[in-house]
Amino acid sequence: MAQGKILILEDEKENLQSLMRALEKVGYEVKGFQDPAQGLDYLRGDESVDIVVTDLKMPGIDGIEVLRQVKKNDPSMAVLLVTAFGSVESAVQAMKVGADDYLSKPVDIYELRSRVKSLVDKRKLSIENDELKARLDERFGFENIVGNSQAMRSLFQQTRMVAATRATVLIRGESGTGKELIANAIHHHSDRKRGRFLPLNCAAIPPNLIESELFGHEKGSFTGADKAHPGKFELAHGGTLFLDEIGELSLDLQAKLLRVLEEHAITRVGGAHPISVDVRIITATNRDLLALVREGRFREDLYYRLKVVELSIPPLRDRLEDLPLLVQAFLNQFNKEHGKQVKRVSDGVIKALAAHRWPGNVRELKNVIERMVIFSDGDLLEERHLPSDFGGGDKGQPAAPSPVAVELQPRQGAVVPLDEMEREAIMSALRQMGGNKTQAARALGIGLRTLHRKLKDYGYKDVQEPNERSLT
């Protein structure tokens, strides 16, 4: 099997044959052309070529033009440029245009083989890395988002589909689920990927400054405005603007945003003339915008303009099958960042992680894993490495319980009512957890307040309103 395929462009027949023989003898498949135009035509129809070796000075099309055309057609294609002049100027020009390497004539055969091998190996490694990333994306994630659960695979598919359109997108999800990552993925899989992706958290900007952040301002438009300043819309022209926590915008700014969506133009604060902008809008929220619409706190017309497509990111507790993949991804990241060599995670840690409710979702998990890696003292993460404020940590707290198993005795010819099954499940959980209501609620996958309400419904008079810190 050939070590790689090389295309050589050299107008002098003897030199061409010499270069071809030198590479063929060490196992390369070589194709050569004296006419560079013919060589370029051949290259366009053969995707198996690994690198192009081209002379600098040739009639018709010189080596620099060959280099430009090769890189335009395939930027990853390696090009080795051969020059008889050997001047620094020629080498600098070639490298500026994009040559991967160059050789001076007369060509040393051993140096040629060494340079070609290096470029072929580099190209193959790049191709393998791209293929590996594609396989990992297909199996376990999308861009920098990790997941192989059915819910995440469905989300990745929807994200790819909507990315190919120009529709406005509303992303819903709890804090820490990765809304900005999804927005970024949409941008980088769209026809706007060469433009800028600009995020803005609407909740993080003071109300009196957010209009200027969005639309920019003119010099002297307010105290401290000593010069004109373009806003995010102008800066994102030709690209994507991601507005996180969109529900925090005031009604006045909502009206101005709606006008931008309708007219594709903005007016700076203190400005008199509209400025055309071509920006795709992606918004996100962890709030119920429809409820805000009913309360009169969010414009209904803007809601439907933003929600042409809606994507929902599931919370981590609803896709716990992704936990091992996420943990491994964070281990890889933090081993590299902190110079650690953690390779394994104990079953106890996985059980504790799986039983946690993850109010902060993936962001919280990432934080927990980083702290554990930092304080690790070997290649294994154990329960003692869990943060002290985490259930099952080193403050003597009991490990987070596993979900309870409830067995109902069958009744002859009868169906057990649903509310009775629910009551039996709750009582079974309380028995298994020794009366600890917090752990019973966690094992059942319900909130503590829900558990107390259910117990009240069952007639338990001693149940008080829950205080998460004091209840057992």
Steps between C-alpha positions, in 0.01 A plus 500: 500500500636843403615729780316787336421659167713787371430734209813657346490800264835564326537634146848347440456134405828370651439675830142368512611141440776532759259625768246230416758220523633632832156478659381181328805311631387561862142387442306808391250499215607787276326683217698760302421771246721737301196720430374650830153563352462127429621421848242730658225344288610157620507615862141623484384149410716303746434548871758236599801728440682574827737778396600705197868555416532787253781690335496877552593612147289341227358634172132595499418440863778551754532327837345790696184484287492120536526551877212749502272275297581191706429678828182656364369157402615325819661710779616182677701377197876512571720675241880466477647766275832445318703802387823525306568843637510416868462861599351610826255716304364201306461294817329783688257561214418131477437468874281811499283355226466178698782260406552235768870462420757572230823352356779657299643356180698291442270283710661264750311169461524411870381844605211471253393166646525635855293811424238300308469242779451775758225667296324172417504393867367841606216486246403145596496594868278799422259280302493240778427768760216640287355152452532422871327826591223423252453151650500636854252771401278237337516266799533724799439863427480806284769766489606535868176353633523146637205264503378168365156486659196492274406852610842640407521312170164649409623846601815463287290400199268798546798731543656385173171546317430850631862609444452463124217757508488869587218469751511669840543243776385500862697263724340397826675327785593529864810687609815302420353273233712646218276746317792706372674185371193412295479855366868488406449165325214645296723788391797281404282266296330784314594704195597778743787304655758737352329789678521577871310326777432754773331402827333746736346413835207737538485438876865596553480853353352785708166615354634850427788360290347210311349717223847638424646147509245381246466798267809711570510873571620823346754734658340722762177300514531467880744586777825315442436435129821672388506317166268306270464132583358223279263256669478123481268512198754691291790285620308181416413618146517196271509267799292395800393684816411280797283668763494297818237555772280683248216510754690765697463768231271791585184548297651811342804307376279214389319743268831621356622144449178415317555798272850378415363157412242658271711774337852347516634835616603659831533855621776581746418672828513870420506425127263625234561265210426128475789260435425184301606176669498140382498293818349166595339511845514205738348549844490291815319496831451288808163665563153429370460779244140409429419551868674840480285580195184419698626722784560787258876495559603376156364608163295231329599616150870484590455158661369350177767674291773352717337158519497412130694192613517391864766263633476355851809375682422227754632546855781269605276307741288394200797359307707327765611239246733774370676534837790259426572675168490843662719390788758355260497815287560718806771266629684533170465878509611551859780242491651711223429836664630404846770247412317206661479131399153398619385200296219342699196588711373270774152345490416691817571831332290409195209398727527825695509703179203310357293557816568876510224728365743735317322834532799656322498230231811438287669818626466372856632155404798661327577699814475190721730293276758778478515531879535125536781484244686787667496323839561151360809315621516215251336363190166421670225738613329367811211620718747673734587732212143626467468865610402543863179682406392219269268218613728212598795733559751497786284678759361170613190529287352169388556407137219594270251214482421294197142501367267282704345180375133454588322165473121494517317185595270402211126489566287228362294642211568860598709790375695697759391868484773745395470712816542188714812402305636849557427485873665160532808625311536796734457291816745241366756772434460640851547153651811435293649838592427460870247784501741749339266711288774677305658174386161342433401792275833477317463125450147548368614773263259760642545827686493516879198731497315255277572219746368706793187592307438134420547402865250766603256358248545159662400646840838539671423791736859549623634606160632859501583725204840384385826674585761334281782562746330372812285210384616141527 
